[in-house]
């Protein structure tokens, strides 16, 4: 058995101190860079006496393969453009046993209500009263996505609105694509809300594909799960759910547009408010029309609801 095949018995715990008003952005950038979930902790939980009153601690766990100096360089590179005062001194790296990582991570993943119809909950957490909401059970494994990030929650809210409008107007929803599915939260929510629709989940990360398949079984829904991107999703769709960062969206914009037929909807989350003008300009060039914007409470992230001009 090679070293890479051995079970990991230690993880790298990385704590990053960031200003509270930059926490959402920093968490998203870290999750995109390392492909893992990010915990936002108070100073009491983080046990970091150096945290200032205007700071929070972001914690990630990584496989014990990278040198601390390299990790610090990488984190500084991705966060410095958003915080000119950020430095490697804001990063604390340690190792933790595998069993400690699992118990620590699970302790911070609790059920949350999202939009007006959903509860996202870990597979192991009981929910005495669902209040009539749809419960989505998630076991992320090593894939990114527990439903706590604003971009996921806004995408669910936008999807609810589109479903309601189409229901009210007697319009069917036959095919839905969750692009960059991660753990499959959006696709599972679509399958639970729109029971007659065919739902496709696509992600380029094999760990995400595995997590998505497992979570589909956990929620007793049928999904077509694809390891790949928009090219591997055949046909067109009534709704495309795309929780993607700006650069990924712009790279895929032409191909996404080809999958949107007249009257279909693109729900694009993962866009920073300051990036909206550039994104909407690119949409208009492709004959797509922005019809609604949802922003998070800090007015940092935006979720765009987009239709074809032929609608």
Secondary structure, 3 states (H helix, E strand, C coil): CCHHHCCCCEEEEEEEEEEHHHHHHHHHHHHHHHCCCCEEECHHHHCCCCCCCCEEEEEEEEECCCCHHHHHHHHHHHHHCCCCCCCHHHEEEEEEEHHHHHHHHHHCCCCEEECCCEEEEECCCCCCCCCCCEEEEECCCCCCCCCCCHHHHHHHHHHHHHHHHHHHCCCCCCEEEEECCCCCHHHHHHHHHCCCCEEEEEECCHHHHHHHHHHHHHCCCCCEEEECCHHHCCCCEEEEEEECCHHHHHHHHHHHHHCEEEEEEEEEEEEEHHHHHHHHHHHHHCCEEEEEEEECCCCCEEEEEEEECCC
